[in-house]
Amino acid sequence: MKRLLLLLILLTGLGRAQGHQHLVMVGGGQHPPEAMKAFYDWTGRPDPHILVIGWASSVPDENLRIVLEDYAKYAQRPQLELAGRDRATVLKQLERADGVWFTGGDQTRVMEVLKDRVLLQALRAKYQEGTVFGGTSAGTAIMSLRMLTGNADLSVIDGQKVEVAEGLGLLPEQVIVDQHFLRRQRENRLFGVVLKHPGCLGIGIDEDTALLLSDGVQAQVVGRAQVMVIAPQAVPGRLHIQLYQPGERFQLDLQP
């Protein structure tokens, strides 16, 4: 018990300096090589230990195999392990992790596990300390504090018909992220949510594409398709939409 409490103190960052935050968000489909290379580089180690969290998936072992295949191109001796589900196991795994990756599946399954607030805060603290985090599909959807659950009426632009729940919250508080964005024509639900929450900024990431984010503001698009950024305008009911191409860099405009 004493060891567990000490571990939790370390993970919550008491007495430790915060590092630069790095986030790799894949919109689903194939993992862009540039995204996996950035994830590897941001660990800062030649053979980093990666914790793969497969809570969203019904086949976590298969997801682990896919991540291992993509990641092995960069690390000579990749060390990947699949996250457990009980608090003590995950806290120990987090302690030795140089990077944390969330697989696809159903994002609400992840947040079911993270009803354990100790685990939730430990993950947030690990990110704030400078450990690189990443994910794909559902593993990207959880990165918002306001998380799109997937339940929505896509035939209308109406934020009242889009279900939102608490997410992991690694992105700046006002940012809401969506995935499989253009391929599955999910623009309407993100438009609706941004209109419902005027202080928010919507980010839609397409399949086979990733957004690389440093310190919550410095962004780069990599992969095969585009990223859409949706911001409210001063006039109610109007939106400002920007479409970013692979290779483009930009800074998130986070209004106070």
C-alpha positions as CSV (number, residue, x, y, z in Angstrom):
1,M,0.0,0.0,0.0
2,K,2.8,2.4,0.9
3,R,4.5,1.7,-2.5
4,L,1.2,2.4,-4.3
5,L,0.7,5.7,-2.5
6,L,4.3,6.7,-3.3
7,L,3.8,5.8,-6.9
8,L,0.7,7.9,-7.1
9,I,2.5,10.9,-5.6
10,L,5.2,10.6,-8.3
11,L,2.7,10.3,-11.1
12,T,0.7,13.3,-10.0
13,G,3.9,15.3,-10.4
14,L,4.4,16.6,-6.9
15,G,7.8,18.1,-6.6
16,R,8.5,17.5,-10.3
17,A,8.9,19.9,-13.1
18,Q,6.6,19.8,-16.1
19,G,8.0,19.0,-19.5
20,H,6.9,19.9,-23.0
21,Q,3.7,18.1,-24.0
22,H,3.5,16.2,-27.3
23,L,0.4,14.6,-28.7
24,V,0.0,12.4,-31.8
25,M,-3.6,12.1,-33.0
26,V,-4.4,9.8,-35.9
27,G,-7.9,10.1,-37.5
28,G,-8.2,6.4,-38.1
29,G,-7.3,4.1,-40.9
30,Q,-3.5,3.7,-41.5
31,H,-1.0,5.1,-39.1
32,P,1.0,7.7,-41.1
33,P,4.7,6.8,-41.0
34,E,5.4,10.5,-40.1
35,A,3.1,10.2,-37.1
36,M,4.8,7.1,-35.8
37,K,8.2,8.6,-36.4
38,A,7.3,11.7,-34.4
39,F,5.9,9.6,-31.6
40,Y,9.2,7.7,-31.5
41,D,11.3,10.8,-31.6
42,W,9.3,12.5,-28.9
43,T,10.0,9.7,-26.4
44,G,13.6,10.8,-26.5
45,R,14.9,7.3,-26.1
46,P,16.5,4.8,-28.6
47,D,14.4,1.9,-27.4
48,P,11.5,3.4,-25.4
49,H,9.0,1.5,-23.4
50,I,5.5,2.1,-24.8
51,L,2.3,1.4,-22.9
52,V,-0.5,0.5,-25.4
53,I,-3.9,1.0,-23.9
54,G,-6.5,-1.1,-25.7
55,W,-9.5,-0.5,-23.5
56,A,-11.5,0.8,-26.4
57,S,-11.1,-2.4,-28.4
58,S,-12.7,-5.9,-28.2
59,V,-9.5,-7.3,-29.8
60,P,-6.7,-5.4,-27.9
61,D,-4.0,-8.1,-28.8
62,E,-4.6,-7.4,-32.5
63,N,-4.3,-3.7,-31.9
64,L,-1.0,-4.3,-30.1
65,R,0.3,-6.3,-33.1
66,I,-0.6,-3.5,-35.5
67,V,1.1,-0.8,-33.4
68,L,4.2,-3.0,-33.0
69,E,4.5,-3.5,-36.7
70,D,4.3,0.2,-37.4
71,Y,6.6,1.2,-34.5
72,A,9.2,-1.5,-35.1
73,K,10.4,0.5,-38.2
74,Y,11.9,3.1,-35.9
75,A,12.9,1.4,-32.6
76,Q,15.4,-1.5,-33.0
77,R,14.2,-3.2,-29.9
78,P,10.7,-1.9,-29.4
79,Q,9.3,-2.5,-25.9
80,L,5.5,-2.5,-26.0
81,E,3.1,-3.8,-23.4
82,L,-0.6,-3.9,-23.2
83,A,-2.2,-2.0,-20.3
84,G,-4.0,-3.9,-17.6
85,R,-7.3,-2.7,-16.2
86,D,-6.9,-2.6,-12.4
87,R,-5.5,0.5,-10.8
88,A,-2.3,-1.0,-9.3
89,T,-1.2,-2.6,-12.5
90,V,-1.8,0.5,-14.7
91,L,0.0,2.8,-12.2
92,K,3.1,0.5,-12.3
93,Q,3.0,0.3,-16.1
94,L,2.7,4.1,-16.3
95,E,5.7,4.5,-14.1
96,R,8.0,2.8,-16.6
97,A,6.3,4.1,-19.8
98,D,8.2,6.5,-22.1
99,G,5.1,6.8,-24.3
100,V,1.4,6.0,-24.1
101,W,-0.7,4.9,-27.1
102,F,-4.5,4.5,-27.2
103,T,-6.0,2.1,-29.8
104,G,-9.2,2.5,-31.7
105,G,-12.5,1.0,-30.8
106,D,-15.2,2.6,-28.7
107,Q,-14.1,5.7,-26.8
108,T,-16.8,5.3,-24.2
109,R,-15.2,2.0,-23.1
110,V,-12.0,3.9,-22.3
111,M,-13.9,6.4,-20.1
112,E,-15.7,3.6,-18.4
113,V,-12.3,2.5,-17.1
114,L,-11.4,6.0,-16.3
115,K,-14.3,6.5,-14.0
116,D,-11.5,5.6,-11.6
117,R,-10.4,9.2,-11.0
118,V,-7.0,8.1,-9.6
119,L,-6.2,6.5,-13.0
120,L,-7.6,9.5,-14.9
121,Q,-5.5,12.0,-12.9
122,A,-2.4,9.8,-13.2
123,L,-2.7,9.7,-17.0
124,R,-3.2,13.5,-17.1
125,A,-0.2,14.0,-14.8
126,K,2.0,11.7,-16.9
127,Y,1.2,13.8,-20.0
128,Q,1.8,17.1,-18.2
129,E,5.3,15.8,-17.1
130,G,6.3,15.5,-20.8
131,T,5.6,11.9,-21.7
132,V,4.4,11.7,-25.3
133,F,0.8,10.4,-25.8
134,G,-0.9,9.3,-29.0
135,G,-3.8,7.4,-30.3
136,T,-6.0,6.6,-33.3
137,S,-9.7,6.8,-34.0
138,A,-11.4,6.3,-30.6
139,G,-7.9,6.9,-29.1
140,T,-8.0,10.3,-30.7
141,A,-11.6,11.1,-29.7
142,I,-10.8,10.7,-26.0
143,M,-8.2,13.5,-26.1
144,S,-10.8,16.2,-25.8
145,L,-12.2,17.2,-22.4
146,R,-15.6,17.4,-24.2
147,M,-15.6,14.0,-25.9
148,L,-17.9,13.1,-28.8
149,T,-19.3,9.7,-27.9
150,G,-20.3,8.8,-31.5
151,N,-24.0,9.1,-30.9
152,A,-25.3,11.9,-33.1
153,D,-27.7,12.8,-35.9
154,L,-25.4,13.5,-38.8
155,S,-28.3,14.6,-41.1
156,V,-28.6,18.0,-39.4
157,I,-26.4,20.7,-37.9
158,D,-27.7,20.7,-34.3
159,G,-25.5,20.5,-31.3
160,Q,-28.5,19.3,-29.2
161,K,-28.4,16.1,-31.2
162,V,-24.8,15.3,-30.6
163,E,-23.9,13.4,-27.4
164,V,-20.9,14.7,-25.5
165,A,-19.3,13.2,-22.4
166,E,-16.1,13.8,-20.4
167,G,-12.9,12.7,-22.1
168,L,-9.3,12.3,-21.1
169,G,-8.8,16.0,-21.5
170,L,-5.2,16.3,-22.8
171,L,-6.1,18.9,-25.4
172,P,-6.7,22.5,-24.3
173,E,-10.1,22.7,-22.6
174,Q,-11.9,24.6,-25.4
175,V,-10.8,22.1,-28.1
176,I,-13.1,19.3,-29.4
177,V,-11.6,16.7,-31.7
178,D,-13.3,14.4,-34.2
179,Q,-11.9,11.5,-36.3
180,H,-12.6,9.6,-39.5
181,F,-13.8,13.1,-40.3
182,L,-14.1,13.7,-44.0
183,R,-14.2,10.1,-45.1
184,R,-17.3,9.5,-42.9
185,Q,-18.8,12.9,-43.5
186,R,-18.9,13.9,-39.9
187,E,-18.8,17.7,-40.5
188,N,-22.3,18.3,-39.3
189,R,-21.8,17.0,-35.8
190,L,-18.7,19.1,-35.2
191,F,-20.3,22.2,-36.7
192,G,-23.3,21.7,-34.4
193,V,-21.1,21.2,-31.3
194,V,-19.0,24.3,-32.0
195,L,-22.2,26.4,-32.5
196,K,-23.6,25.0,-29.3
197,H,-20.4,25.9,-27.4
198,P,-19.3,29.2,-28.9
199,G,-16.0,29.3,-26.9
200,C,-14.9,26.0,-28.5
201,L,-12.6,25.2,-31.3
202,G,-13.4,22.1,-33.4
203,I,-10.7,19.9,-35.0
204,G,-11.6,17.2,-37.5
205,I,-8.9,14.7,-38.5
206,D,-9.4,12.5,-41.6
207,E,-8.4,8.9,-42.0
208,D,-4.8,8.0,-42.8
209,T,-3.9,11.4,-41.4
210,A,-2.6,12.7,-38.1
211,L,-2.3,16.0,-36.2
212,L,1.0,16.4,-34.3
213,L,0.5,18.9,-31.4
214,S,3.2,20.4,-29.2
215,D,2.5,22.2,-26.0
216,G,-1.2,22.4,-26.9
217,V,-0.8,25.0,-29.7
218,Q,1.9,24.2,-32.3
219,A,0.3,21.9,-34.9
220,Q,1.4,20.0,-38.0
221,V,-0.6,17.8,-40.4
222,V,0.9,14.6,-41.7
223,G,-0.4,11.7,-43.7
224,R,-2.6,11.5,-46.8
225,A,-5.6,13.8,-46.2
226,Q,-6.6,17.0,-44.4
227,V,-7.4,18.4,-41.1
228,M,-10.3,20.9,-40.7
229,V,-10.3,23.5,-38.0
230,I,-13.7,25.1,-37.1
231,A,-13.9,28.3,-35.0
232,P,-17.0,30.4,-34.1
233,Q,-17.2,33.9,-35.3
234,A,-18.5,37.0,-33.4
235,V,-21.7,36.9,-35.3
236,P,-23.9,34.1,-33.9
237,G,-24.5,31.2,-36.2
238,R,-21.4,31.8,-38.3
239,L,-18.3,29.7,-38.4
240,H,-14.7,30.2,-39.6
241,I,-13.4,27.1,-41.4
242,Q,-9.8,26.3,-42.4
243,L,-8.6,23.2,-44.2
244,Y,-5.0,22.2,-43.7
245,Q,-3.0,20.0,-46.1
246,P,-0.4,17.4,-45.2
247,G,2.9,19.1,-44.3
248,E,1.3,22.3,-43.2
249,R,2.1,23.8,-39.8
250,F,-0.1,26.2,-37.9
251,Q,-0.9,27.5,-34.4
252,L,-4.2,26.9,-32.7
253,D,-6.0,30.1,-32.1
254,L,-7.2,29.6,-28.5
255,Q,-9.5,32.4,-27.5
256,P,-9.5,33.2,-23.7
